[in-house]
Amino acid sequence: MRTALLDADVICYQAAASAQRDYGEEIWSDIKGAIADAEAQIFKEMEMADCEQVILVWSPKNGSNWRKLVMPMYKMHRKSTPKPICYGELRDEMSKRFDNVSVDWLEGDDIFHMLQKKIPNSVVVSIDKDMFTLPDVEYLRPHTMAFPTYTSRDYADYYWLYQVLIGDSTDGYKGLLGTGPKRAEKLLAEFMYVGIDDNGQATHDFDFDGAWNAVVNAYREKGQDNWLEQAQMARILREGDYDSKNKRVRLFNPDKEEWLELPKSK
């Protein structure tokens, strides 16, 4: 049996937003329509991933997020846009109907790799391109991919450093100022070796250490000293990065082992 690990935050938000109407003096929402839309999307993504089972992956209800402990401005600009009014009710209803998981202080994205490693034949399904930073997983990005593809560790590391360079304005970390996709690709190109295996599939061999040094030097040339913070923001947690027993998160730091102790749940 194959299991689809779905980004429930996005599915729920989109369904709730589609069900909402703003009439100026009154905002109206069709919760029944939202439930139907969310369920339809869940089953559609299961089919696309060729899966018979599903687990919905949520971010914490209480809004706790370890990245805000490292960079307080992380996603702060999103507060000006409230969630659709039936979002909470829809989330509760979907959680009753499907297996689901959430962990305090971890974004939903941070759960995917740990979950995928624990569940054989599972597929990560999300519209978020940041999932390309997860190594050794099957990943499906709806609307842009026809079927799941395998992301190697080398490609995941490459894409992670690519994100460190270009930043993510949606999440509120800017990366290397003045750097867009073309410059980032050019900087990393000399450290990525692409080949073809016996089956005609592309292979990737990435010199992470060399690329990381180049990223640090590029930051220094711009007069920035926040490369480590930006790398920590861009890194989606991987298996072993969350210590559930001691409630702490391993932060990326090539010079030392660094753990972030998480506060007690709100």
N, C-alpha and C positions, 0 to 999 in steps of 0.2 A: 504493500500500500504506500502510495506517495502522499506527502502532506504539504500543503501550501501554507507558508507563513506569510500572512497578509498584513500590510500596513493599514491597520484599522483606523488610525487617526485620520488619514486622508479620505478613506472611503466614507467614514461617518461625516466628516466635515462637508464633503461635496454633496452628499445626499441631503443633509440638513439645510445647506445653503440653497439647493435647488427647490426645496419645499417651502421656502420663505418668500413672503411678499411684503413689501413696504409701501403702505398707503399713506404715508406722511404722518397722520395723527395716530395711526394704528399699524402694528406689525403683526402679520398673520402667518401661521405655519401649519402645514399639513403633515402631522406626524405619521399618519398612515401611509401617505405617499413616500415620506422619507424612509420608512421601514422597508417598503417594497423596493425602492431604488437601491438601498444599501444591500439588501439580500440579493437582488439581481446582479449587482456588481461583484459581490463575494462569489457567487456561483460562476459568473463569467470568468473571473480571474482563476478560479480553481480549474476550470476547463482549459483555459489557455496554458496553464502550467502542467496540464495532464495529471491532476491530483484528485484523489478520492476523499481525502480528509483535509481539514483546515484548522488552523489556530490563528485567532486574531491577536495581533500584537499592538498594545496600547502604550502611550506615554502615561505617566502618573496623573490621576485625577487632581491631586493636590497641587500640581504645577511645579513640584520639586525637580530640579535639574542641576546635575553636578557641574555643568559647564558655567553656570552663573556664579559658582563659587570661585572659579578660576578667572573668569572675565565677566564682571557684573553687568556689562552692557550687552551681553549676548541675548539676542532676540528681543531686546527691550522695545524696539520700535513697533513690534507687533501688538503691543498692548492697546494701541489706539483703534484696533480693529477687533471688536468683540466677536465671539463665536456665534453662529446662528442660534436662535432662541431654543430650538428643540434638540440641540446637539447633545446635551446631557441625558435627556430622556432617550434619545436614539441610541446612545452608547450603552445605557443600561439595558435596553431591550436586546441589542445585538449580543451583549455579554450573556444574556439568559439563553440565547438560541445557539450560540457557538462556543466551542472551547476557546479560551482566551488567556492572556497573560499580561501583567504589567509589574514593574518593579520600581519602588520609590527611588527617586533621584536619577533614574536612567530614562533617557528618551527611548521611545519605541525602537528607533534605529539601533540603539546600543544593545538590544536584546537579541537581534537577529542572528548574529554569528554564534553566540553561545547556544542558542536554541537549535540552530541548524546542525551544530556538531553533536548535539545530544539525540537528535531524531534522524535516523537513517532515511534516505530517499526523500529528503525535504527540499523545498524550493523557496527561496526568498523572493517575494513578489512586492514590488514597490515602484512608484513613479519617480522616486528620489534617486537621482544619478549618483548620490554619495554611496549607494550600495556597491558601486564599482570598486570601492576601497576595501571591501571585505574579501579576504583571500580564501581560495579553495572552496568556493560555494557555487551552486547552481543559482542563477539569478535571472528573473524575468522582469523587464520594465514594460508594463502595459502601454499600449498606444505607440510604442516605438520598436518593440521586438516581437517577432512572430512566435518565438518559442524560447525556452530558457537556454542560457549559455553558461559555460563554465568560466569563472574568473580565477586566473592563476594568482599565486602569491606575488610574483614579479609584477604582473600588471596592476594588482591592487596597490602595491607600494608606489608604483609609478603614478597612478591616478591620485593617490593620497597626496604626494608631494606636488602634483599639478594643482590640487585644491589649495595647498598651503601657499602657492604662488599667486593664484588668481583670487583667492578669498571667496566669500559667499555673502553678497550684500543682503540676501534674504535672511540669513542667520545673524548678520551684524558683525562679522569679522572681515577685515578688508584685505588681508594677505599683503603681498608686496605692492606698494603703491605704484600705480602706473603700469601694472603688468596685466595683460590680457591673455587670452588663450594662445595666440601665436607666439608671443614672447616666452611664455611658459613652456610650450612645446619645443621651441628652439633651444632653451636652456637645458632641458632634460633629454633631448634627442641623443646626445653623444653617450648617454649612460644606458640607453635601451637598445638591446640587440634583438631584432625580430628575425625569426627563421621559419622554416616549414618542416613539419614532421612527416613521417612516412604515410600518413593519412591525408596529407595536403592541408592540415590545419596549422594556423599560425602559432608559433611558440615565442615566448618572451623571456629574455634574460636581462635583468635589471641590476645595475651596480648601485645599490641603495646608498652605501657609504659615500661613494663619489658624488652621487646626486645630492645627498644631504649637505655635504660640504659646499657644493656649488650654490645651493639654496641659501645657506648661511652667509656665504660671501656676497651674494646678490643683495641680501637684506642689509649687510654692512655698507655696501656701496651706496645704498639709498639713505644711509644714516638711520636705519631702523634697528632696534635691538629686541624686537618682540617676536623673533622667529619661532622660539620655543612655544610661546603662548598660542601663536597661530597654528602651529603643528598640532598642539593638543586640542584646539577647537575643531580642526579639520578631521581628526582621527575618530572614526566610529569605533567603539569598543570591540575588541576581538576576544576570542576565547582566552581566558586567563587574565583579562584586564579588570575583571570584577571579582572581588573577594566577598562572597555572600555571607560567609561566617563572621568576618570582622567588619562588614559593611564599609568597604573602601574601594576606591577606583585607582588602578595603576595609570599614572600619567606618563605619556611619552617623554623620555629624557635619555638621550644616548650616553650621558656622562655618569648617571647614577640611577639607582632604583628609587623611584619617587611614587609614594602613595598618597592619595587624597582621602582623608578620613571624612566620612559622611555624617552629617548631623542626624539626630533621631528624627524619625518621620514626623511631619507636621500633623 
